[in-house]
Amino acid sequence: MKTIIQDIYSGRLNEPEAKERIAIMGNTVVALKEWAVAVQALTLGKQIVVMRKGGIREETRDFQVESDSFYLYPTYEHQKAELVKPEFVSLLADTRKDWNPGDTETVIRAYARLEEDLLVDSQEQLDKLRDCHIWTDRFAEERLRWKRTKPLHVMLLRVYELERPVRVPILSEYVGCKSWIGLPGELEAVPRKPVLGDEAFRAEADRVRSFLGIC
């Protein structure tokens, strides 16, 4: 049986038909949109956190955790080298090698489970996490200051790499400043393995928590 993804690529389904078929089947999985360089860092075990305040197209205009497990959908348009620490600029450049603004598909390589949603509301707390991520102080500070009355969500993630990358079509509903999207449920059939072993993950998670004074 051909999959929805295969039918789109073969020309059997156009985008409206694909959306209708997915809706009828109820066959979607949750994905969190994140900079491609951050997804790469997570997949390489360079960090286990992402920071969110929500996008301007969020339904509630505030970030909400919609699922405690999700795929990581890489985005490219807003990545800026000056917002990534110097030692990770080459990682950002790598993500751009095969990317084109006119692409009609993207590659899903990672899945994550939310271990804890840590809320940060002060610059002092944020500064303590400086060594736990790839972003510059400027980027982190801008995330904290945006919607200043709302806390910054520091999502502590157990990340899994898919055993084979999966290409998915870029539908119009995926575009724009929003955090969560639905992808074809066929992704669930792809095996995945943890990026970090149990002991290594626990150690890094404890390190993040300790910086925030959480035992």
Solvent accessible surface area in square Angstrom, and as a share of the most:
residue,aa,sasa,rsa
1,M,230,1.03
2,K,99,0.42
3,T,45,0.26
4,I,0,0.00
5,I,18,0.09
6,Q,89,0.39
7,D,11,0.05
8,I,33,0.17
9,Y,100,0.38
10,S,62,0.40
11,G,63,0.60
12,R,145,0.53
13,L,28,0.14
14,N,83,0.43
15,E,58,0.26
16,P,93,0.59
17,E,76,0.34
18,A,0,0.00
19,K,66,0.28
20,E,107,0.48
21,R,66,0.24
22,I,15,0.08
23,A,78,0.60
24,I,134,0.68
25,M,101,0.45
26,G,61,0.59
27,N,38,0.19
28,T,72,0.42
29,V,15,0.09
30,V,53,0.30
31,A,0,0.00
32,L,0,0.00
33,K,19,0.08
34,E,4,0.02
35,W,23,0.08
36,A,5,0.04
37,V,0,0.00
38,A,0,0.00
39,V,10,0.06
40,Q,56,0.25
41,A,0,0.00
42,L,1,0.01
43,T,16,0.09
44,L,94,0.47
45,G,25,0.24
46,K,115,0.49
47,Q,2,0.01
48,I,6,0.03
49,V,2,0.01
50,V,0,0.00
51,M,1,0.00
52,R,24,0.09
53,K,7,0.03
54,G,13,0.12
55,G,11,0.11
56,I,102,0.52
57,R,130,0.47
58,E,18,0.08
59,E,179,0.80
60,T,82,0.47
61,R,152,0.56
62,D,40,0.21
63,F,8,0.03
64,Q,97,0.43
65,V,55,0.32
66,E,113,0.51
67,S,26,0.17
68,D,97,0.50
69,S,28,0.18
70,F,2,0.01
71,Y,3,0.01
72,L,0,0.00
73,Y,11,0.04
74,P,12,0.07
75,T,25,0.15
76,Y,39,0.15
77,E,120,0.54
78,H,118,0.53
79,Q,6,0.02
80,K,98,0.41
81,A,36,0.28
82,E,102,0.46
83,L,13,0.07
84,V,3,0.02
85,K,29,0.12
86,P,112,0.71
87,E,116,0.52
88,F,35,0.14
89,V,54,0.31
90,S,76,0.49
91,L,22,0.11
92,L,2,0.01
93,A,49,0.38
94,D,65,0.34
95,T,22,0.13
96,R,93,0.34
97,K,150,0.64
98,D,143,0.74
99,W,66,0.23
100,N,85,0.44
101,P,111,0.70
102,G,58,0.56
103,D,52,0.27
104,T,106,0.62
105,E,48,0.22
106,T,11,0.06
107,V,26,0.15
108,I,0,0.00
109,R,111,0.40
110,A,0,0.00
111,Y,17,0.06
112,A,0,0.00
113,R,102,0.37
114,L,30,0.15
115,E,85,0.38
116,E,56,0.25
117,D,49,0.25
118,L,7,0.03
119,L,97,0.48
120,V,0,0.00
121,D,93,0.48
122,S,36,0.23
123,Q,63,0.28
124,E,120,0.54
125,Q,54,0.24
126,L,4,0.02
127,D,48,0.25
128,K,100,0.43
129,L,3,0.01
130,R,97,0.36
131,D,107,0.55
132,C,4,0.02
133,H,11,0.05
134,I,0,0.00
135,W,0,0.00
136,T,26,0.15
137,D,58,0.30
138,R,124,0.45
139,F,9,0.04
140,A,5,0.04
141,E,49,0.22
142,E,65,0.29
143,R,51,0.19
144,L,1,0.01
145,R,131,0.48
146,W,96,0.34
147,K,54,0.23
148,R,121,0.44
149,T,130,0.75
150,K,87,0.37
151,P,43,0.27
152,L,0,0.00
153,H,29,0.13
154,V,0,0.00
155,M,0,0.00
156,L,0,0.00
157,L,0,0.00
158,R,30,0.11
159,V,7,0.04
160,Y,37,0.14
161,E,64,0.29
162,L,7,0.03
163,E,107,0.48
164,R,135,0.49
165,P,74,0.46
166,V,16,0.09
167,R,129,0.47
168,V,0,0.00
169,P,8,0.05
170,I,53,0.27
171,L,8,0.04
172,S,68,0.44
173,E,73,0.33
174,Y,4,0.01
175,V,88,0.51
176,G,28,0.27
177,C,52,0.31
178,K,40,0.17
179,S,0,0.00
180,W,23,0.08
181,I,15,0.08
182,G,30,0.29
183,L,1,0.00
184,P,1,0.01
185,G,7,0.07
186,E,43,0.19
187,L,1,0.00
188,E,117,0.53
189,A,87,0.67
190,V,4,0.02
191,P,75,0.47
192,R,74,0.27
193,K,108,0.46
194,P,63,0.39
195,V,39,0.23
196,L,42,0.21
197,G,45,0.43
198,D,82,0.42
199,E,135,0.61
200,A,51,0.40
201,F,13,0.05
202,R,138,0.50
203,A,64,0.49
204,E,38,0.17
205,A,2,0.02
206,D,83,0.43
207,R,86,0.31
208,V,0,0.00
209,R,49,0.18
210,S,70,0.45
211,F,65,0.27
212,L,25,0.13
213,G,65,0.62
214,I,64,0.32
215,C,169,1.01
